[in-house]
Amino acid sequence: MKTTEHTELIRRFADDFTALQEAVLSQMNGVCAPETAAALEHASLVGPVTVVLAHADVLARGAVRRAELSVQPPERLRQLRAHARRVRRARSQAETRYKEERARRLGRRSRPVDPLEWRVARTAFHETLRQELRDRGLPDGTPQAPESDLAQWAWDRRTAGGELPAPVRALRDCDDDAFVEALLRDAREEENPYLPHDAVVERWSRHARAAQAWGRYAIGRAEQDVLACPFSARRTRLDALADAYQDTAVLAARSREALLRVTDLHDRMRADVTTGPFAELVWECRAAALARFADAEPTAWRGVRELVARHRSDCPEQTDGCPHCHHALAAVLADTPPADTDEDGEHSAAAVPADADRYALLTDLPDTAVVAVADAAVGDESALSGYGWAAEDGTTERGDSFASSSGEAEVIGVCAAALSLLERHEHAPVVILCDSTEAVGVVDAALRTGDPAAGHRTLLFPESRQLMDSLMRHRHRVQVRWLKGHIGHDLNETADALARLALRRATGRIPLSAARKEETRIVRSLGSGAGRLPAAA
């Protein structure tokens, strides 16, 4: 039977989340009726299927975690894990299909490919393009895709003048914390019908990850409560953990829905400037900009044309207009040797060691400085994280906290290491090395400005913000530097092992006695490596 013969079933799945999820899981398990399977293939359901699988994925992982924390037969746990793997695989396949379907849809209505010379020359004539746009009173755009800003400009002009509903205005105008609170209420209490509005859907998609992080935070808190009591007394707390997973599953589904809706909005905005009057306007701007470039830089334009002509002599894609070749040709133009030369006319270059980016240079530090390496580990299910650090004097430590991302977890490790060493060494400067560029950037910005709020984009949870606040009192004694990870550096490997052990302990995956033995083994493996670090660590 053809998909078009199942209109009512398709409509039902589009309107009923539970029915669609049951159908998708039945198909995944091979027990789906033929008419249901045919309906699920309809293009209109490709996006919604990814939403229900995002929801099912969190619930499946939650079922596994609750089984691990309760007394469940091994066979039951194996079944739950197998189901979770099937859901994860189905989710990945559904998202791949969605991307392919969207690519086909956009391909059917995309404008003709620009001439190859134009696409190659954009790297050179973007300034003339910007000038052309400015002369016409249009937004500057970007060198590769001026229509991106034109799309927003055109959309704003087309939608201007309409009065927004009061709830939409409230969502648009509130601060970020209040908006995330609205997303949490949407998931935990009652669905907000105004979030999909064009005026706020981009903000919804942008903040959905923060809302999901708070869901994982609730899971971590509930998980800690479960681990704090014996197996025989865990029933009520396991129910609370199930509720936390249910809320987070809804947050995951709504996050995926937000992404679908904002993608649709961007497709509609792009369509405004790829068809009709705006498409003609973009074409006119490019043609005029290219003419300006050819007049102002005739040698450069001749070079572009010659490069393209040579390329077309043997390109297998020339019959299709060389749709992707401009990337490689533009790279050839960008690789032109620089103009700076030495006295003999040869191009000069600074002598940089091949592996210079591997090291944190320590030659400028005073002999009294205390140096340590910090690292962190995060899990999949909850916001529980572990950190560890190892100092050059042989001192080590591990601990756990809550983190919304690996970057936040790494910042926690850096702050914990610095605060501990500051207490141990009252007057010495402290230098913490870390292999996370994000964490180094966040802590360094806070230390330089004296403002812990500089890291609030990364630091979502109160635990990390409190640590950063504490560190600010000692900011003139602390430095943080980047160290490339996993290159066999003793302190880095020790910190990494301690962080992973801390996470296993925090999530109850290793008993206390075994964790202590493992920590002893890790510290002993550092062995004679303790002591002063080399000048380049």
C-alpha positions in Angstrom: 0.0 0.0 0.0 1.2 3.5 -0.8 2.0 6.1 1.8 -0.6 8.4 0.3 -3.3 5.9 1.2 -2.6 6.4 5.0 -3.6 10.1 5.3 -5.6 9.7 8.5 -2.8 7.6 10.2 -0.2 10.2 9.2 -2.4 13.0 10.5 -2.9 11.1 13.8 0.9 10.6 14.2 1.5 14.3 13.5 -1.0 15.3 16.2 -0.4 12.6 18.9 3.1 12.4 20.4 2.4 9.2 22.3 0.9 7.4 19.3 3.9 8.4 17.2 6.4 7.2 19.8 4.6 3.9 20.2 4.7 3.4 16.4 8.3 4.3 16.1 9.4 2.0 18.9 7.3 -0.8 17.4 9.0 -0.3 14.1 12.4 -0.3 15.8 11.5 -3.6 17.5 10.2 -5.2 14.3 6.6 -5.6 15.4 5.1 -2.7 13.4 2.0 -3.2 11.3 2.6 -2.7 7.5 0.3 0.3 7.3 2.0 1.9 10.3 5.4 1.4 8.8 4.3 2.9 5.5 2.8 6.0 7.3 6.1 6.5 9.2 7.9 6.9 5.9 6.0 10.0 5.0 8.2 13.1 4.6 6.1 15.1 7.0 7.0 12.8 9.9 10.7 12.8 9.3 11.3 15.6 11.8 8.7 14.5 14.4 10.3 11.1 14.5 13.6 12.6 15.7 11.7 14.4 18.4 10.1 11.3 19.8 13.4 9.4 19.7 15.1 12.1 21.6 12.5 11.6 24.3 12.8 7.8 24.2 16.6 7.9 24.3 16.6 9.7 27.7 14.0 7.4 29.1 15.8 4.3 28.0 19.1 5.5 29.6 17.1 6.4 32.7 15.7 2.9 32.9 19.2 1.4 32.7 20.5 3.8 35.4 17.6 3.0 37.8 18.2 -0.7 37.3 21.9 -0.3 38.1 21.0 1.5 41.3 18.4 -1.1 42.4 18.4 -4.8 42.9 17.6 -6.1 39.4 18.5 -9.5 37.9 21.4 -9.4 35.5 19.3 -10.6 32.6 16.9 -7.7 33.1 19.7 -5.2 33.1 21.1 -6.7 29.9 17.7 -6.3 28.2 17.4 -2.7 29.3 20.9 -1.9 28.0 20.1 -3.6 24.7 16.9 -1.6 24.3 18.9 1.6 25.1 21.4 0.8 22.4 18.6 0.2 19.9 17.0 3.5 20.7 20.3 5.3 20.4 20.9 3.7 17.0 17.4 4.4 15.8 17.8 8.1 16.9 21.0 8.4 14.9 19.4 6.9 11.8 16.4 9.2 12.1 18.5 12.3 12.4 20.5 11.2 9.4 17.3 10.7 7.4 16.0 14.1 8.5 19.2 15.8 7.2 19.0 14.0 3.9 15.3 14.9 3.5 16.0 18.5 4.2 18.9 18.6 1.7 16.5 17.2 -0.9 13.9 19.7 -0.1 16.3 22.6 -0.3 17.9 21.2 -3.5 14.6 21.3 -5.3 14.1 25.0 -4.8 17.7 26.3 -4.7 18.8 28.9 -7.2 21.2 28.1 -10.0 24.8 27.8 -9.1 26.8 31.0 -9.6 29.5 31.1 -12.2 32.7 29.5 -10.8 34.7 32.7 -11.4 32.4 34.6 -9.1 32.5 32.0 -6.3 36.3 31.9 -6.4 36.7 35.7 -6.5 34.4 36.3 -3.5 37.4 35.8 -1.3 39.0 38.8 -3.0 36.1 41.1 -3.8 34.2 40.9 -0.6 35.0 44.5 0.3 33.6 45.8 -3.0 30.5 43.6 -2.4 30.1 45.2 1.0 30.5 48.7 -0.5 27.9 47.8 -3.2 25.4 46.7 -0.5 26.1 49.8 1.6 25.5 52.1 -1.5 22.1 50.4 -1.9 21.2 50.9 1.7 21.4 47.2 2.5 23.1 45.3 5.3 26.7 44.4 4.7 26.3 40.7 4.8 29.3 38.3 4.8 31.8 37.7 2.0 30.7 34.1 1.3 27.0 34.6 1.8 25.7 38.1 1.7 22.2 36.8 1.6 22.5 35.6 5.3 22.1 39.2 6.6 19.9 40.1 3.7 17.6 37.3 4.8 17.2 38.8 8.2 16.8 42.2 6.8 14.2 41.1 4.3 12.3 39.0 6.9 12.2 42.0 9.3 10.8 44.2 6.6 8.2 41.6 5.7 7.1 41.0 9.2 7.3 44.6 10.5 4.2 46.3 11.8 2.4 43.3 13.2 1.5 43.4 16.8 2.9 40.5 18.8 0.8 38.7 21.4 1.5 39.8 24.9 3.0 36.4 26.0 5.3 36.5 23.0 6.5 40.0 23.9 7.1 38.8 27.5 9.2 35.9 26.2 11.1 38.1 23.8 11.9 40.8 26.4 12.7 38.8 29.6 16.3 38.2 30.7 18.0 34.9 29.9 17.5 33.4 33.4 13.8 34.1 33.2 13.6 32.6 29.7 15.3 29.4 30.9 12.8 29.2 33.8 10.0 29.5 31.2 11.5 26.5 29.3 11.7 24.5 32.5 8.0 25.3 33.2 7.2 24.3 29.7 8.6 20.8 30.3 7.6 20.2 33.9 4.2 21.9 34.2 2.4 22.9 31.0 3.5 23.3 27.3 3.9 26.9 26.3 2.2 27.4 22.9 4.0 30.7 22.3 7.6 29.3 22.1 7.3 28.3 18.4 6.4 31.9 17.4 8.9 33.3 14.8 9.8 36.1 17.2 11.2 33.9 19.9 11.9 30.5 18.3 15.5 31.3 17.7 15.9 32.2 21.4 14.1 29.0 22.3 16.6 26.9 20.4 19.5 28.9 21.7 18.6 28.4 25.4 17.2 24.8 25.1 20.6 23.4 26.0 20.8 25.3 29.2 17.3 24.0 30.1 18.4 20.5 29.4 21.5 21.0 31.6 19.2 21.9 34.5 17.3 18.7 33.8 20.6 16.8 34.1 21.3 18.7 37.3 18.1 17.4 38.8 19.0 13.9 37.7 22.4 14.3 39.4 20.8 15.5 42.7 18.3 12.6 42.6 21.1 10.2 41.9 23.0 11.4 44.9 20.0 10.9 47.1 19.6 7.3 45.9 23.3 6.6 46.5 23.1 8.0 50.0 20.9 5.2 51.3 21.1 1.4 51.3 19.4 -0.8 48.6 16.5 -1.7 50.8 15.5 1.9 51.3 15.8 3.2 47.8 12.3 2.7 46.4 11.0 6.2 47.0 14.2 7.9 45.9 14.3 5.8 42.8 10.8 7.1 42.0 12.2 10.7 42.3 15.0 9.8 40.0 12.5 8.4 37.5 10.6 11.8 37.6 13.8 13.7 37.0 14.5 11.5 33.9 11.0 12.0 32.7 11.3 15.8 32.9 14.7 15.7 31.2 13.2 13.5 28.4 10.6 16.2 27.8 13.3 18.8 27.7 15.3 16.8 25.2 12.2 16.4 23.0 11.4 20.1 23.2 15.0 21.0 22.4 14.9 18.9 19.3 11.5 20.5 18.4 13.0 23.9 18.8 15.9 23.0 16.5 13.4 21.8 13.8 11.3 24.9 14.1 14.3 27.3 13.9 15.6 25.4 11.0 12.3 25.8 9.2 12.3 29.5 10.0 15.8 29.9 8.5 14.7 28.0 5.4 11.7 30.3 5.0 14.0 33.4 5.5 16.5 32.0 2.9 13.7 31.4 0.5 12.8 35.1 0.7 16.2 36.0 -0.8 16.6 33.1 -3.2 13.4 33.7 -5.1 11.6 36.7 -6.5 12.7 40.3 -6.1 15.3 39.7 -3.5 17.0 37.0 -5.5 17.3 39.5 -8.4 18.7 42.1 -5.9 21.4 39.7 -4.7 22.3 38.9 -8.2 22.6 42.6 -9.2 24.7 43.3 -6.1 27.1 40.5 -6.9 27.4 41.5 -10.6 28.0 45.1 -9.7 30.6 44.2 -7.0 32.4 41.9 -9.4 32.6 44.7 -12.0 34.0 47.0 -9.4 36.6 44.4 -8.4 37.6 43.8 -12.1 38.1 47.5 -12.6 40.0 48.1 -9.4 42.1 44.9 -9.4 42.5 43.8 -13.1 45.6 41.7 -12.4 43.9 39.8 -9.5 40.8 39.2 -11.7 42.9 38.0 -14.5 44.6 35.5 -12.1 41.2 34.2 -11.0 40.0 33.6 -14.6 43.3 31.9 -15.5 43.1 29.7 -12.4 39.5 28.7 -13.2 40.4 28.0 -16.9 43.2 25.7 -16.0 40.9 23.9 -13.5 38.2 23.4 -16.0 40.5 21.7 -18.5 40.3 18.4 -16.5 37.6 18.8 -13.9 35.2 15.9 -13.9 32.4 18.1 -12.4 32.6 20.9 -15.0 29.3 19.8 -16.6 27.5 20.5 -13.3 29.1 23.9 -13.0 31.9 22.7 -10.6 29.5 23.1 -7.6 32.1 22.6 -4.9 35.4 23.3 -6.7 35.5 26.9 -5.6 36.6 26.0 -2.1 39.8 24.4 -3.3 40.5 27.1 -5.8 39.9 29.9 -3.2 42.4 28.0 -1.0 45.0 28.2 -3.8 44.5 31.9 -3.9 44.7 32.2 -0.1 48.0 30.3 -0.1 49.8 32.9 -2.2 53.2 33.6 -0.5 53.2 36.7 1.7 54.8 39.9 0.4 57.3 40.3 3.2 60.8 39.3 2.1 64.3 39.4 3.5 67.3 41.3 2.1 68.0 38.5 -0.4 64.5 38.5 -1.8 63.6 35.2 -0.1 60.4 34.9 2.0 61.3 34.8 5.7 59.5 32.8 8.4 59.9 32.6 12.1 61.5 29.4 13.3 58.7 27.7 15.3 59.2 24.2 16.7 57.0 21.6 15.0 55.4 20.6 18.3 55.4 24.0 20.0 51.6 23.9 20.6 52.2 20.8 22.9 53.7 22.8 25.7 52.9 25.3 28.4 56.1 27.3 28.7 57.2 27.8 32.3 60.5 29.4 31.9 59.2 32.8 33.1 58.0 31.5 36.5 59.8 32.3 39.8 61.4 29.3 41.6 58.8 29.6 44.3 55.9 29.0 42.0 53.8 25.9 42.7 52.6 24.2 39.5 49.8 21.6 39.1 47.8 20.0 36.3 44.0 19.8 36.6 41.6 17.7 34.6 37.9 16.7 34.7 35.5 14.0 33.5 31.7 14.2 32.8 29.1 11.5 32.4 26.3 11.0 29.9 23.2 10.6 32.1 23.5 13.4 34.7 25.3 16.5 35.5 27.6 14.8 38.1 31.2 15.3 37.2 34.6 14.4 38.6 37.8 16.4 38.8 41.4 15.6 39.7 44.7 17.4 40.0 48.4 16.6 40.6 51.0 19.0 41.6 54.8 19.0 40.9 55.5 18.5 44.7 53.6 15.2 44.6 50.3 16.5 46.0 47.1 15.1 44.5 43.4 15.4 45.0 40.1 14.3 43.5 36.5 15.4 44.0 33.1 15.7 42.4 30.6 18.4 41.6 28.0 19.3 39.0 28.7 20.6 35.5 26.6 21.5 32.5 29.4 20.8 30.1 33.0 19.5 29.9 34.2 23.2 29.9 32.4 23.9 33.2 33.8 20.6 34.7 37.3 21.6 33.7 36.9 25.1 35.3 35.8 23.4 38.5 39.0 21.3 38.5 41.2 24.3 37.9 39.5 26.3 40.7 39.6 23.4 43.1 43.3 22.8 42.5 44.2 26.5 42.8 42.2 27.0 46.0 43.7 23.9 47.6 47.3 24.8 46.7 46.8 28.5 47.8 45.8 27.2 51.2 48.9 24.8 51.4 51.4 27.5 50.2 50.4 30.7 51.8 52.8 33.1 49.9 53.8 31.2 46.8 52.3 32.0 43.3 50.2 29.1 42.0 50.1 28.1 38.3 47.4 25.6 37.1 47.8 23.9 33.7 44.8 22.5 31.9 44.2 20.9 28.6 40.8 22.6 28.0 41.2 25.8 26.0 37.6 26.9 27.0 38.4 26.5 30.7 41.7 28.3 30.4 40.0 31.2 28.6 37.2 31.5 31.1 39.5 31.4 34.2 42.1 33.7 32.7 39.4 36.3 31.7 38.0 36.2 35.2 41.5 36.5 36.8 42.5 39.4 34.5 39.3 41.4 35.0 38.5 40.5 38.6 35.0 39.8 37.5 33.7 36.2 37.9 30.7 37.0 35.7 33.1 36.9 32.8 32.7 33.1 32.9 29.0 32.9 33.4 28.3 31.8 29.8 30.2 28.6 30.7 29.5 28.4 34.4 25.8 27.6 34.7 25.5 25.9 38.1 26.0 27.5 41.6 28.8 25.1 42.6 31.2 26.4 39.9 30.2 30.0 40.3 30.9 29.8 44.1 34.4 28.3 43.4 35.1 31.1 40.9 34.0 33.7 43.4 36.3 32.2 46.0 39.2 32.2 43.6 38.8 35.9 42.8 40.1 36.8 46.3 43.5 35.4 45.4 43.6 36.3 41.7 46.9 38.1 41.9 48.6 34.9 43.0 47.1 32.6 40.4 47.8 31.9 36.8 46.2 29.4 34.4 47.9 28.1 31.3 47.0 25.6 28.5 48.7 22.2 28.3 48.1 19.9 25.4 46.5 16.7 26.9 47.1 13.0 26.4 50.7 13.4 25.3 52.2 11.2 28.0 52.8 14.0 30.6 52.9 12.4 34.0 50.9 15.0 35.9 48.4 15.3 33.2 47.8 11.6 33.0 47.5 11.4 36.8 45.0 14.2 36.9 43.0 12.6 34.1 42.9 9.2 35.9 41.9 10.8 39.2 39.1 12.8 37.5 37.7 9.6 35.9 38.0 7.8 39.3 36.1 10.7 41.0 33.3 10.4 38.4 33.0 6.6 38.9 32.9 7.1 42.7 30.3 9.9 42.5 28.0 7.8 40.4 28.4 4.7 42.6 30.1 2.6 39.9 33.0 1.8 42.2 32.7 1.1 46.0 34.6 3.3 48.4 37.2 0.6 49.4 38.0 -0.1 45.7 38.2 3.6 45.0 40.8 4.1 47.7 42.9 1.3 46.4 42.6 2.6 42.8 43.6 6.1 44.0 46.7 4.7 45.8 47.7 2.9 42.6 47.3 6.1 40.5 49.4 8.2 42.9 52.1 5.5 43.1 52.3 5.4 39.4 53.3 9.0 39.5 56.3 7.8 41.5 59.6 9.4 40.9 57.9 11.7 38.4 57.0 14.0 41.3 59.1 17.1 41.6 59.9 20.1 39.5 58.4 20.2 36.1 60.7 20.9 33.1 60.8 24.4 31.6 58.3 23.3 29.0 55.6 21.0 30.5 
